[in-house]
Amino acid sequence: MAVVVGQNKMTLNHVRAGSSVKVEYLEASPLKERLMSMGVVSGTVIKVLSSAPLGDPMEINVRSYNLAMRRKDAEKIVVSLLPTA
């Protein structure tokens, strides 16, 4: 189960729709290389767009494209919240 990692850090699956976050790091997983090849690396800004009606998958925007991601996979991405404008 994913948990809040620090004061301003959490895993991506805990981020609410409409929020923007910055990737801090990716936890080790078989999906890590695939995510990195799609541009999900430390420092990347991600916006959570929505969740499917039953909550899974979630839709995110990363580097100008939309991506559907299972919440189980989003647990492996540690992010920090960006201030709202």
MOPAC internal coordinates of N, CA, C and O (Angstrom, degrees):
PM7 1SCF
backbone

  N    0.0000 0     0.00 0     0.00 0    0    0    0
  C    1.4466 1     0.00 0     0.00 0    1    0    0
  C    1.5218 1   108.82 1     0.00 0    2    1    0
  O    1.2310 1   120.31 1   -44.90 1    3    2    1
  N    1.3090 1   117.02 1   135.10 1    3    2    1
  C    1.4610 1   121.38 1   179.10 1    5    3    2
  C    1.5166 1   110.02 1   -81.56 1    6    5    3
  O    1.2310 1   121.22 1   -33.41 1    7    6    5
  N    1.3048 1   115.27 1   146.59 1    7    6    5
  C    1.4577 1   120.80 1  -179.82 1    9    7    6
  C    1.5170 1   109.54 1  -133.82 1   10    9    7
  O    1.2310 1   121.42 1   -10.96 1   11   10    9
  N    1.3291 1   114.90 1   169.04 1   11   10    9
  C    1.4533 1   119.48 1   173.66 1   13   11   10
  C    1.5151 1   107.16 1   -65.65 1   14   13   11
  O    1.2310 1   120.12 1   -47.76 1   15   14   13
  N    1.3314 1   117.37 1   132.24 1   15   14   13
  C    1.4548 1   122.50 1  -172.22 1   17   15   14
  C    1.5196 1   112.43 1   -90.37 1   18   17   15
  O    1.2310 1   119.73 1   144.63 1   19   18   17
  N    1.3068 1   118.12 1   -35.37 1   19   18   17
  C    1.4581 1   122.03 1  -178.40 1   21   19   18
  C    1.5094 1   109.81 1  -160.16 1   22   21   19
  O    1.2310 1   120.79 1     8.68 1   23   22   21
  N    1.3344 1   116.09 1  -171.32 1   23   22   21
  C    1.4633 1   120.18 1  -177.31 1   25   23   22
  C    1.5186 1   112.60 1   -52.12 1   26   25   23
  O    1.2310 1   120.49 1   128.83 1   27   26   25
  N    1.2852 1   116.67 1   -51.17 1   27   26   25
  C    1.4599 1   120.38 1  -176.19 1   29   27   26
  C    1.5286 1   110.90 1  -116.76 1   30   29   27
  O    1.2310 1   120.32 1  -167.61 1   31   30   29
  N    1.3292 1   117.00 1    12.39 1   31   30   29
  C    1.4664 1   120.55 1  -177.14 1   33   31   30
  C    1.5195 1   110.43 1  -116.30 1   34   33   31
  O    1.2310 1   121.60 1   -35.97 1   35   34   33
  N    1.3291 1   114.54 1   144.03 1   35   34   33
  C    1.4561 1   121.17 1   178.55 1   37   35   34
  C    1.5183 1   108.00 1  -156.54 1   38   37   35
  O    1.2310 1   120.62 1    -6.92 1   39   38   37
  N    1.3061 1   116.42 1   173.08 1   39   38   37
  C    1.4556 1   119.02 1   175.23 1   41   39   38
  C    1.5328 1   108.84 1   -86.79 1   42   41   39
  O    1.2310 1   120.82 1   -27.48 1   43   42   41
  N    1.3161 1   116.04 1   152.52 1   43   42   41
  C    1.4641 1   122.02 1  -173.18 1   45   43   42
  C    1.5252 1   112.84 1   -57.93 1   46   45   43
  O    1.2310 1   119.58 1   148.32 1   47   46   45
  N    1.3135 1   118.41 1   -31.68 1   47   46   45
  C    1.4630 1   120.23 1  -178.20 1   49   47   46
  C    1.5276 1   112.99 1   -65.70 1   50   49   47
  O    1.2310 1   119.47 1   166.38 1   51   50   49
  N    1.3289 1   118.61 1   -13.62 1   51   50   49
  C    1.4671 1   122.27 1   178.48 1   53   51   50
  C    1.5264 1   113.21 1   -93.91 1   54   53   51
  O    1.2310 1   119.71 1   176.75 1   55   54   53
  N    1.3127 1   118.15 1    -3.25 1   55   54   53
  C    1.4674 1   121.56 1  -176.28 1   57   55   54
  C    1.5271 1   109.72 1   -82.72 1   58   57   55
  O    1.2310 1   120.90 1   -45.12 1   59   58   57
  N    1.3191 1   115.89 1   134.88 1   59   58   57
  C    1.4621 1   121.42 1  -178.47 1   61   59   58
  C    1.5326 1   111.04 1   -80.82 1   62   61   59
  O    1.2310 1   121.23 1   -27.50 1   63   62   61
  N    1.3188 1   115.26 1   152.50 1   63   62   61
  C    1.4695 1   121.18 1   176.89 1   65   63   62
  C    1.5255 1   109.71 1   -57.54 1   66   65   63
  O    1.2310 1   120.92 1   -41.41 1   67   66   65
  N    1.3301 1   115.85 1   138.59 1   67   66   65
  C    1.4521 1   122.00 1  -179.52 1   69   67   66
  C    1.5166 1   113.64 1    95.07 1   70   69   67
  O    1.2310 1   119.95 1   168.26 1   71   70   69
  N    1.3328 1   117.69 1   -11.74 1   71   70   69
  C    1.4637 1   121.63 1  -179.01 1   73   71   70
  C    1.5193 1   111.19 1   -90.29 1   74   73   71
  O    1.2310 1   121.37 1   -31.72 1   75   74   73
  N    1.3279 1   114.98 1   148.28 1   75   74   73
  C    1.4645 1   121.06 1   174.63 1   77   75   74
  C    1.5170 1   108.85 1  -111.51 1   78   77   75
  O    1.2310 1   121.17 1   -38.35 1   79   78   77
  N    1.3238 1   115.37 1   141.65 1   79   78   77
  C    1.4606 1   121.49 1  -177.29 1   81   79   78
  C    1.5237 1   109.89 1  -137.00 1   82   81   79
  O    1.2310 1   121.19 1   -16.09 1   83   82   81
  N    1.3158 1   115.33 1   163.91 1   83   82   81
  C    1.4643 1   121.51 1   175.17 1   85   83   82
  C    1.5212 1   107.47 1  -115.15 1   86   85   83
  O    1.2310 1   120.39 1   -46.46 1   87   86   85
  N    1.3168 1   116.86 1   133.54 1   87   86   85
  C    1.4650 1   121.34 1   178.77 1   89   87   86
  C    1.5258 1   108.89 1   -70.31 1   90   89   87
  O    1.2310 1   120.82 1   -53.41 1   91   90   89
  N    1.3231 1   116.03 1   126.59 1   91   90   89
  C    1.4623 1   121.80 1   175.55 1   93   91   90
  C    1.5293 1   109.79 1   -91.13 1   94   93   91
  O    1.2310 1   120.97 1   128.42 1   95   94   93
  N    1.3271 1   115.75 1   -51.58 1   95   94   93
  C    1.4668 1   120.22 1   176.33 1   97   95   94
  C    1.5190 1   110.03 1  -165.14 1   98   97   95
  O    1.2310 1   121.11 1   -15.69 1   99   98   97
  N    1.3225 1   115.49 1   164.31 1   99   98   97
  C    1.4624 1   123.03 1   176.27 1  101   99   98
  C    1.5168 1   108.16 1  -107.37 1  102  101   99
  O    1.2310 1   120.62 1   -49.18 1  103  102  101
  N    1.3270 1   116.43 1   130.82 1  103  102  101
  C    1.4576 1   120.03 1   175.36 1  105  103  102
  C    1.5271 1   108.84 1   -73.25 1  106  105  103
  O    1.2310 1   121.13 1   -25.35 1  107  106  105
  N    1.3106 1   115.44 1   154.65 1  107  106  105
  C    1.4654 1   120.37 1   179.53 1  109  107  106
  C    1.5298 1   109.96 1   -61.26 1  110  109  107
  O    1.2310 1   120.90 1   -50.75 1  111  110  109
  N    1.3139 1   115.88 1   129.25 1  111  110  109
  C    1.4597 1   121.70 1   176.78 1  113  111  110
  C    1.5264 1   107.94 1  -166.11 1  114  113  111
  O    1.2310 1   120.31 1   -17.11 1  115  114  113
  N    1.3338 1   117.01 1   162.89 1  115  114  113
  C    1.4627 1   119.57 1   177.15 1  117  115  114
  C    1.5320 1   112.16 1   -61.90 1  118  117  115
  O    1.2310 1   119.90 1   158.47 1  119  118  117
  N    1.3158 1   117.80 1   -21.53 1  119  118  117
  C    1.4528 1   122.64 1  -177.55 1  121  119  118
  C    1.5267 1   113.06 1   -86.13 1  122  121  119
  O    1.2310 1   119.70 1   168.94 1  123  122  121
  N    1.3193 1   118.17 1   -11.06 1  123  122  121
  C    1.4681 1   122.06 1  -172.62 1  125  123  122
  C    1.5285 1   112.75 1   -55.47 1  126  125  123
  O    1.2310 1   119.69 1   129.89 1  127  126  125
  N    1.3172 1   118.20 1   -50.11 1  127  126  125
  C    1.4704 1   120.92 1  -178.91 1  129  127  126
  C    1.5219 1   111.51 1   -62.33 1  130  129  127
  O    1.2310 1   120.60 1   140.14 1  131  130  129
  N    1.3109 1   116.46 1   -39.86 1  131  130  129
  C    1.4719 1   120.69 1   179.75 1  133  131  130
  C    1.5270 1   110.30 1   -63.07 1  134  133  131
  O    1.2310 1   120.32 1   134.16 1  135  134  133
  N    1.3315 1   116.99 1   -45.84 1  135  134  133
  C    1.4651 1   120.60 1   178.57 1  137  135  134
  C    1.5214 1   110.91 1   -61.86 1  138  137  135
  O    1.2310 1   120.55 1   137.47 1  139  138  137
  N    1.3230 1   116.55 1   -42.53 1  139  138  137
  C    1.4594 1   120.43 1  -179.93 1  141  139  138
  C    1.5314 1   110.79 1   -63.33 1  142  141  139
  O    1.2310 1   120.10 1   142.01 1  143  142  141
  N    1.3280 1   117.41 1   -37.99 1  143  142  141
  C    1.4683 1   120.17 1   179.49 1  145  143  142
  C    1.5281 1   111.95 1   -67.77 1  146  145  143
  O    1.2310 1   120.42 1   158.28 1  147  146  145
  N    1.3423 1   116.80 1   -21.72 1  147  146  145
  C    1.4648 1   121.25 1   177.00 1  149  147  146
  C    1.5258 1   111.65 1   -91.50 1  150  149  147
  O    1.2310 1   120.28 1  -175.53 1  151  150  149
  N    1.3256 1   117.07 1     4.47 1  151  150  149
  C    1.4556 1   120.07 1   176.15 1  153  151  150
  C    1.5080 1   115.35 1    95.78 1  154  153  151
  O    1.2310 1   119.72 1  -175.10 1  155  154  153
  N    1.3250 1   118.15 1     4.90 1  155  154  153
  C    1.4640 1   120.80 1   177.37 1  157  155  154
  C    1.5272 1   107.29 1   -86.57 1  158  157  155
  O    1.2310 1   121.39 1   -90.55 1  159  158  157
  N    1.3348 1   114.95 1    89.45 1  159  158  157
  C    1.4669 1   122.30 1  -178.83 1  161  159  158
  C    1.5259 1   108.34 1  -131.44 1  162  161  159
  O    1.2310 1   120.45 1   -10.53 1  163  162  161
  N    1.3175 1   116.74 1   169.47 1  163  162  161
  C    1.4663 1   121.07 1   179.14 1  165  163  162
  C    1.5228 1   110.33 1   -53.12 1  166  165  163
  O    1.2310 1   120.97 1   -46.76 1  167  166  165
  N    1.3268 1   115.75 1   133.24 1  167  166  165
  C    1.4572 1   121.57 1   178.79 1  169  167  166
  C    1.5163 1   114.74 1    93.78 1  170  169  167
  O    1.2310 1   119.78 1   166.05 1  171  170  169
  N    1.3242 1   118.03 1   -13.95 1  171  170  169
  C    1.4620 1   121.73 1   179.87 1  173  171  170
  C    1.5278 1   110.14 1   -70.04 1  174  173  171
  O    1.2310 1   120.54 1   -42.58 1  175  174  173
  N    1.3251 1   116.58 1   137.42 1  175  174  173
  C    1.4636 1   121.56 1   175.88 1  177  175  174
  C    1.5248 1   108.58 1   -90.79 1  178  177  175
  O    1.2310 1   120.99 1   -48.37 1  179  178  177
  N    1.3287 1   115.71 1   131.63 1  179  178  177
  C    1.4636 1   123.06 1   178.67 1  181  179  178
  C    1.5185 1   107.91 1  -123.03 1  182  181  179
  O    1.2310 1   120.73 1   -43.40 1  183  182  181
  N    1.3309 1   116.21 1   136.60 1  183  182  181
  C    1.4657 1   120.43 1   172.23 1  185  183  182
  C    1.5177 1   107.85 1  -112.40 1  186  185  183
  O    1.2310 1   120.76 1   -51.85 1  187  186  185
  N    1.3267 1   116.15 1   128.15 1  187  186  185
  C    1.4607 1   120.95 1   176.73 1  189  187  186
  C    1.5229 1   107.02 1   -83.77 1  190  189  187
  O    1.2310 1   120.68 1   -61.48 1  191  190  189
  N    1.3313 1   116.30 1   118.52 1  191  190  189
  C    1.4621 1   121.28 1  -175.03 1  193  191  190
  C    1.5233 1   112.79 1   -89.31 1  194  193  191
  O    1.2310 1   120.33 1   131.84 1  195  194  193
  N    1.3313 1   116.98 1   -48.16 1  195  194  193
  C    1.4635 1   119.92 1  -176.30 1  197  195  194
  C    1.5196 1   110.07 1  -168.16 1  198  197  195
  O    1.2310 1   121.84 1    -5.41 1  199  198  197
  N    1.3319 1   114.08 1   174.59 1  199  198  197
  C    1.4609 1   121.46 1   172.89 1  201  199  198
  C    1.5171 1   107.89 1  -127.44 1  202  201  199
  O    1.2310 1   120.64 1   -28.44 1  203  202  201
  N    1.3131 1   116.38 1   151.56 1  203  202  201
  C    1.4572 1   120.92 1   175.89 1  205  203  202
  C    1.5337 1   108.68 1   -63.75 1  206  205  203
  O    1.2310 1   119.80 1   -18.26 1  207  206  205
  N    1.3267 1   117.98 1   161.74 1  207  206  205
  C    1.4698 1   120.84 1  -176.68 1  209  207  206
  C    1.5311 1   114.84 1   -51.28 1  210  209  207
  O    1.2310 1   119.53 1   144.40 1  211  210  209
  N    1.3027 1   118.51 1   -35.60 1  211  210  209
  C    1.4670 1   120.38 1   178.52 1  213  211  210
  C    1.5268 1   111.87 1   -95.40 1  214  213  211
  O    1.2310 1   120.20 1  -170.31 1  215  214  213
  N    1.3367 1   117.23 1     9.69 1  215  214  213
  C    1.4592 1   121.70 1   174.38 1  217  215  214
  C    1.5151 1   116.04 1    94.18 1  218  217  215
  O    1.2310 1   119.72 1   169.95 1  219  218  217
  N    1.3135 1   118.15 1   -10.05 1  219  218  217
  C    1.4563 1   120.26 1  -177.00 1  221  219  218
  C    1.5234 1   108.92 1  -143.41 1  222  221  219
  O    1.2310 1   117.87 1   -52.34 1  223  222  221
  N    1.2982 1   121.66 1   127.66 1  223  222  221
  C    1.4635 1   127.65 1     5.82 1  225  223  222
  C    1.5307 1   111.54 1   -84.44 1  226  225  223
  O    1.2310 1   121.87 1    -3.36 1  227  226  225
  N    1.3373 1   114.03 1   176.64 1  227  226  225
  C    1.4585 1   120.44 1   174.55 1  229  227  226
  C    1.5239 1   107.83 1  -107.95 1  230  229  227
  O    1.2310 1   120.79 1   -28.01 1  231  230  229
  N    1.3259 1   116.10 1   151.99 1  231  230  229
  C    1.4653 1   120.54 1   178.95 1  233  231  230
  C    1.5215 1   108.29 1  -107.36 1  234  233  231
  O    1.2310 1   121.08 1   -50.84 1  235  234  233
  N    1.3363 1   115.53 1   129.16 1  235  234  233
  C    1.4605 1   120.68 1   179.73 1  237  235  234
  C    1.5241 1   109.61 1  -125.69 1  238  237  235
  O    1.2310 1   121.12 1   -20.96 1  239  238  237
  N    1.3206 1   115.46 1   159.04 1  239  238  237
  C    1.4588 1   121.62 1   173.87 1  241  239  238
  C    1.5142 1   107.03 1  -114.54 1  242  241  239
  O    1.2310 1   121.01 1   -56.91 1  243  242  241
  N    1.3241 1   115.67 1   123.09 1  243  242  241
  C    1.4586 1   121.29 1   179.67 1  245  243  242
  C    1.5227 1   108.38 1  -136.64 1  246  245  243
  O    1.2310 1   120.51 1   -53.29 1  247  246  245
  N    1.3161 1   116.62 1   126.71 1  247  246  245
  C    1.4710 1   122.36 1   178.98 1  249  247  246
  C    1.5292 1   112.98 1    49.36 1  250  249  247
  O    1.2310 1   120.48 1  -132.15 1  251  250  249
  N    1.3180 1   116.68 1    47.85 1  251  250  249
  C    1.4722 1   124.45 1   174.45 1  253  251  250
  C    1.5282 1   114.97 1    71.35 1  254  253  251
  O    1.2310 1   119.44 1  -163.71 1  255  254  253
  N    1.3156 1   118.68 1    16.29 1  255  254  253
  C    1.4623 1   118.78 1   172.44 1  257  255  254
  C    1.5180 1   109.51 1  -136.68 1  258  257  255
  O    1.2310 1   121.29 1   -25.61 1  259  258  257
  N    1.3295 1   115.14 1   154.39 1  259  258  257
  C    1.4589 1   120.69 1  -179.55 1  261  259  258
  C    1.5180 1   109.90 1   -94.29 1  262  261  259
  O    1.2310 1   121.48 1   -35.27 1  263  262  261
  N    1.3205 1   114.76 1   144.73 1  263  262  261
  C    1.4529 1   121.53 1  -175.89 1  265  263  262
  C    1.5193 1   108.53 1  -140.10 1  266  265  263
  O    1.2310 1   119.87 1   -47.18 1  267  266  265
  N    1.3244 1   117.85 1   132.82 1  267  266  265
  C    1.4630 1   122.13 1   173.31 1  269  267  266
  C    1.5244 1   107.30 1   -92.54 1  270  269  267
  O    1.2310 1   121.05 1   -47.46 1  271  270  269
  N    1.3304 1   115.59 1   132.54 1  271  270  269
  C    1.4597 1   120.32 1  -175.95 1  273  271  270
  C    1.5289 1   110.38 1  -136.61 1  274  273  271
  O    1.2310 1   120.96 1   -45.17 1  275  274  273
  N    1.3221 1   115.77 1   134.83 1  275  274  273
  C    1.4628 1   119.65 1   175.36 1  277  275  274
  C    1.5231 1   109.42 1   -67.62 1  278  277  275
  O    1.2310 1   120.34 1   -35.84 1  279  278  277
  N    1.3136 1   116.95 1   144.16 1  279  278  277
  C    1.4660 1   120.92 1   179.03 1  281  279  278
  C    1.5322 1   111.03 1   -61.49 1  282  281  279
  O    1.2310 1   120.40 1   147.64 1  283  282  281
  N    1.3179 1   116.84 1   -32.36 1  283  282  281
  C    1.4660 1   120.16 1   177.77 1  285  283  282
  C    1.5263 1   110.42 1   -61.36 1  286  285  283
  O    1.2310 1   119.97 1   141.77 1  287  286  285
  N    1.3224 1   117.67 1   -38.23 1  287  286  285
  C    1.4643 1   121.61 1   177.49 1  289  287  286
  C    1.5270 1   111.06 1   -74.09 1  290  289  287
  O    1.2310 1   120.56 1   144.36 1  291  290  289
  N    1.3340 1   116.54 1   -35.64 1  291  290  289
  C    1.4680 1   121.02 1   179.55 1  293  291  290
  C    1.5302 1   111.54 1   -65.58 1  294  293  291
  O    1.2310 1   120.06 1   158.58 1  295  294  293
  N    1.3330 1   117.49 1   -21.42 1  295  294  293
  C    1.4732 1   121.56 1   176.68 1  297  295  294
  C    1.5236 1   111.85 1   -62.92 1  298  297  295
  O    1.2310 1   120.02 1   159.23 1  299  298  297
  N    1.3037 1   117.56 1   -20.77 1  299  298  297
  C    1.4681 1   122.04 1  -176.29 1  301  299  298
  C    1.5249 1   113.01 1   -89.75 1  302  301  299
  O    1.2310 1   120.24 1   179.53 1  303  302  301
  N    1.3356 1   117.15 1    -0.47 1  303  302  301
  C    1.4650 1   121.42 1  -178.42 1  305  303  302
  C    1.5228 1   108.86 1  -110.85 1  306  305  303
  O    1.2310 1   120.54 1   -65.88 1  307  306  305
  N    1.3327 1   116.57 1   114.12 1  307  306  305
  C    1.4669 1   121.66 1   178.71 1  309  307  306
  C    1.5241 1   107.82 1   -92.72 1  310  309  307
  O    1.2310 1   121.22 1   -52.19 1  311  310  309
  N    1.3359 1   115.28 1   127.81 1  311  310  309
  C    1.4622 1   121.60 1  -174.32 1  313  311  310
  C    1.5254 1   110.63 1  -130.44 1  314  313  311
  O    1.2310 1   121.15 1   -15.27 1  315  314  313
  N    1.3305 1   115.41 1   164.73 1  315  314  313
  C    1.4649 1   121.04 1   171.02 1  317  315  314
  C    1.5197 1   107.78 1  -123.20 1  318  317  315
  O    1.2310 1   121.02 1   -37.65 1  319  318  317
  N    1.3264 1   115.66 1   142.35 1  319  318  317
  C    1.4617 1   120.93 1  -179.99 1  321  319  318
  C    1.5147 1   110.59 1   -68.61 1  322  321  319
  O    1.2310 1   120.92 1   -38.95 1  323  322  321
  N    1.3156 1   115.85 1   141.05 1  323  322  321
  C    1.4596 1   121.38 1   173.91 1  325  323  322
  C    1.5231 1   107.88 1   -94.78 1  326  325  323
  O    1.2310 1   120.20 1   -33.72 1  327  326  325
  N    1.3218 1   117.22 1   146.28 1  327  326  325
  C    1.4698 1   118.97 1   178.39 1  329  327  326
  C    1.5237 1   110.59 1   -61.55 1  330  329  327
  O    1.2310 1   120.65 1   -36.76 1  331  330  329
  N    1.3180 1   116.36 1   143.24 1  331  330  329
  C    1.4602 1   120.07 1   177.50 1  333  331  330
  C    1.5171 1   109.31 1   -81.08 1  334  333  331
  O    1.2310 1   121.18 1   -33.71 1  335  334  333
  N    1.3162 1   115.34 1   146.29 1  335  334  333
  C    1.4754 1   119.87 1  -176.80 1  337  335  334
  C    1.5039 1   111.59 1   -83.02 1  338  337  335
  O    1.2310 1   120.10 1   180.00 1  339  338  337

